[in-house]
Amino acid sequence: MTFSIVARCVETNQFGMAISSSSPAVAARCAFAKAGVGVVASQNITDPRLGPKTLLAMTEGHSAPDAIAIVLKSTEHADFRQLLAVDASGIAAIHSGSKSLGVHADFKSLNVAAAGNLLANSNIPMEMVATFNESTGHLGDRLINSMRTALTYGGETGPVHSAGLLLVDKQDWPMADLRCDWTERCPIEAVAAAWHIYKPQMDDYITRALDPTSAPSYGVPGDDQKFIR
């Protein structure tokens, strides 16, 4: 029902994840990240509570493997859950419960982890991680490339309808939080198109929040000032 990738950029210490599913609005339930701490995906028979709990454990100084272990120890129905995390040191951890749906698989290396369920084949997470590790450029680009790789290798057994891209940097809010909550076309390409538009403007939106007096104008109708409020 879902495949995802969570990762840390070694050069920038940014965290991010990308996810897609046959279900609607997958990123609203499954994507979690905190600047300076880590990134988490909670999926399969999704329990959205597990994402914040895992981030909290990592905030308290636990590694990704220990954080997942702590959370699962006090979680009912852990056999139904998939939980992925990467921490501030780049250590990746994955839990794929024995009752994960259909063909389920996961794969991790330093700074990145991928997992999925109801997959077309069990090699998909490994190929996603390989694509991430072999690619360069912005973290968002590398994550989208990995999602495209998942589609190339078959993706889910059925069509996907929603997708999301979540990135955090230094602020308390996301650097990017882009979603396609439902489409009959390809939601990953819909998110990729949004990323293509958003990426060149991303730093300016952060500037507007931190210091609007230095934010640039985009010349939209009615914008006759040097910055946009």
C-alpha positions as CSV (number, residue, x, y, z in Angstrom):
1,M,0.0,0.0,0.0
2,T,3.0,2.3,0.5
3,F,6.7,2.7,-0.4
4,S,9.0,5.4,1.1
5,I,12.5,6.6,1.6
6,V,14.0,8.6,4.5
7,A,17.4,10.2,4.3
8,R,20.0,12.6,5.6
9,C,22.2,14.8,3.5
10,V,25.8,14.5,4.7
11,E,26.8,17.9,3.2
12,T,23.9,20.0,4.6
13,N,22.6,17.9,7.5
14,Q,19.2,18.3,6.1
15,F,16.6,15.5,6.6
16,G,14.0,14.5,4.1
17,M,11.6,11.8,3.0
18,A,9.5,10.9,0.0
19,I,6.5,8.6,0.1
20,S,3.7,7.3,-2.2
21,S,0.7,5.1,-1.8
22,S,-2.5,3.8,-3.4
23,S,-4.3,5.4,-0.5
24,P,-5.3,9.1,-0.4
25,A,-3.2,11.7,1.4
26,V,-0.4,9.4,2.5
27,A,2.0,12.1,3.5
28,A,-0.4,13.6,5.9
29,R,-0.3,10.4,8.0
30,C,3.1,9.0,7.4
31,A,5.8,11.7,7.1
32,F,7.6,13.2,10.1
33,A,10.9,15.1,10.4
34,K,12.6,17.5,12.8
35,A,15.6,19.7,12.0
36,G,18.8,18.6,13.8
37,V,17.1,15.4,15.0
38,G,16.0,13.1,12.2
39,V,13.3,11.8,9.9
40,V,10.7,9.1,10.4
41,A,8.2,7.2,8.2
42,S,5.3,5.4,9.8
43,Q,3.4,3.2,7.4
44,N,1.8,-0.1,6.4
45,I,-1.3,-0.3,8.7
46,T,-0.4,3.2,9.6
47,D,-0.3,4.5,13.2
48,P,0.6,8.2,12.8
49,R,1.4,8.4,16.6
50,L,4.6,6.4,16.0
51,G,6.3,9.2,14.0
52,P,6.3,11.9,16.7
53,K,7.1,9.3,19.4
54,T,10.2,8.2,17.5
55,L,11.3,11.8,16.8
56,L,10.9,12.5,20.6
57,A,13.1,9.5,21.5
58,M,15.8,10.7,19.1
59,T,15.5,14.3,20.5
60,E,16.2,12.8,23.9
61,G,19.5,11.4,22.5
62,H,18.6,7.9,21.4
63,S,19.9,6.5,18.2
64,A,17.4,5.6,15.4
65,P,17.6,1.8,16.3
66,D,17.1,2.5,20.0
67,A,14.3,5.0,19.4
68,I,12.4,2.5,17.3
69,A,12.9,-0.2,19.9
70,I,11.7,2.1,22.7
71,V,8.6,3.1,20.7
72,L,7.7,-0.4,19.7
73,K,8.1,-1.7,23.2
74,S,5.1,0.3,24.3
75,T,3.1,0.0,21.0
76,E,0.2,-2.4,20.5
77,H,0.0,-4.2,17.2
78,A,3.6,-3.6,16.3
79,D,3.5,-6.6,13.9
80,F,1.2,-4.5,11.6
81,R,3.6,-1.6,11.4
82,Q,6.5,-0.5,9.2
83,L,8.7,2.2,10.9
84,L,11.8,3.8,9.3
85,A,14.1,6.3,10.8
86,V,17.4,8.1,10.2
87,D,19.0,10.0,13.1
88,A,21.4,13.0,13.3
89,S,24.5,10.7,13.0
90,G,23.1,9.1,9.8
91,I,22.3,5.8,11.5
92,A,19.3,4.2,9.8
93,A,16.9,1.7,11.3
94,I,13.8,-0.1,10.1
95,H,11.1,-2.2,11.6
96,S,8.9,-4.2,9.3
97,G,6.3,-6.2,11.2
98,S,5.5,-9.8,10.3
99,K,2.0,-8.7,9.3
100,S,3.1,-6.1,6.8
101,L,0.9,-6.3,3.8
102,G,1.7,-8.4,0.7
103,V,5.2,-8.4,-0.6
104,H,7.1,-6.2,1.9
105,A,10.7,-5.4,2.0
106,D,13.2,-2.9,3.4
107,F,16.8,-1.9,2.9
108,K,19.2,0.6,4.5
109,S,22.7,2.0,4.5
110,L,24.3,4.9,6.3
111,N,22.1,8.0,6.0
112,V,19.2,6.3,4.1
113,A,16.5,3.7,4.5
114,A,13.6,2.6,2.3
115,A,10.7,0.2,2.8
116,G,7.4,-0.8,1.2
117,N,4.5,-3.1,1.3
118,L,2.2,-4.6,-1.3
119,L,5.2,-4.2,-3.6
120,A,5.6,-5.5,-7.1
121,N,8.8,-7.2,-6.0
122,S,11.1,-7.3,-3.0
123,N,14.1,-5.6,-4.7
124,I,12.4,-2.2,-4.8
125,P,13.7,-0.7,-1.5
126,M,17.3,-1.9,-2.3
127,E,17.1,-0.1,-5.7
128,M,15.7,3.0,-4.1
129,V,18.6,3.2,-1.7
130,A,21.1,2.5,-4.5
131,T,19.7,5.3,-6.5
132,F,19.9,7.7,-3.6
133,N,23.5,6.8,-2.8
134,E,24.6,7.0,-6.5
135,S,22.9,10.4,-7.1
136,T,24.2,13.9,-6.3
137,G,22.6,17.3,-5.9
138,H,19.9,18.6,-3.6
139,L,18.3,16.2,-1.1
140,G,14.9,16.7,-2.7
141,D,16.1,15.8,-6.1
142,R,17.8,12.6,-4.8
143,L,14.6,11.6,-3.0
144,I,12.4,12.1,-6.1
145,N,14.9,10.2,-8.2
146,S,14.6,7.3,-5.8
147,M,10.8,7.3,-6.0
148,R,11.0,7.3,-9.8
149,T,13.3,4.3,-9.5
150,A,10.7,2.5,-7.4
151,L,8.2,3.0,-10.2
152,T,10.7,1.8,-12.8
153,Y,11.0,-1.5,-10.8
154,G,7.3,-1.9,-10.5
155,G,6.2,0.2,-7.5
156,E,3.1,-1.1,-5.9
157,T,1.2,-4.0,-7.3
158,G,-1.6,-1.5,-8.1
159,P,-1.6,2.1,-9.1
160,V,-0.4,4.8,-6.7
161,H,-2.7,7.8,-6.1
162,S,-0.9,10.1,-3.5
163,A,2.7,11.1,-2.7
164,G,4.6,13.6,-0.7
165,L,8.0,15.2,-0.2
166,L,9.1,16.5,3.2
167,L,12.4,18.4,3.9
168,V,13.7,20.1,7.0
169,D,16.9,22.2,7.5
170,K,17.6,24.5,10.4
171,Q,14.2,25.9,11.2
172,D,11.3,24.6,13.3
173,W,9.1,24.3,10.3
174,P,9.6,22.3,7.1
175,M,11.8,23.7,4.3
176,A,9.4,22.0,1.9
177,D,6.2,20.0,2.5
178,L,4.8,19.2,-0.9
179,R,1.9,16.8,-1.5
180,C,-0.4,15.3,-4.0
181,D,-3.3,13.9,-2.0
182,W,-5.1,12.2,-4.9
183,T,-4.7,11.8,-8.6
184,E,-5.6,9.3,-11.2
185,R,-2.3,10.1,-12.9
186,C,1.1,9.7,-11.3
187,P,1.3,11.4,-7.9
188,I,5.1,11.2,-7.8
189,E,5.4,13.2,-11.0
190,A,2.8,15.7,-9.6
191,V,5.1,16.2,-6.5
192,A,8.1,16.4,-8.8
193,A,6.5,19.1,-10.8
194,A,5.7,21.1,-7.6
195,W,9.3,20.6,-6.4
196,H,10.5,22.0,-9.8
197,I,8.5,25.2,-9.1
198,Y,9.2,25.4,-5.4
199,K,12.9,24.6,-5.3
200,P,14.2,28.0,-6.8
201,Q,11.9,29.9,-4.4
202,M,12.5,27.9,-1.3
203,D,15.2,30.0,0.4
204,D,13.2,33.2,-0.2
205,Y,10.2,31.8,1.7
206,I,12.5,31.1,4.6
207,T,13.9,34.7,4.4
208,R,10.3,36.0,4.5
209,A,9.7,34.2,7.7
210,L,13.0,35.3,9.3
211,D,13.4,38.8,7.9
212,P,10.6,40.1,5.6
213,T,12.4,43.4,5.1
214,S,15.0,41.6,3.0
215,A,12.7,39.3,1.2
216,P,12.5,39.7,-2.6
217,S,9.4,40.6,-4.6
218,Y,8.1,38.2,-7.3
219,G,6.2,41.0,-9.1
220,V,2.8,39.4,-8.6
221,P,-0.3,41.5,-9.2
222,G,-0.7,44.1,-6.5
223,D,2.9,43.7,-5.3
224,D,4.3,47.3,-5.6
225,Q,6.6,46.9,-2.6
226,K,10.1,45.5,-2.3
227,F,8.9,42.5,-0.5
228,I,5.8,40.4,-0.2
229,R,4.1,40.2,3.2
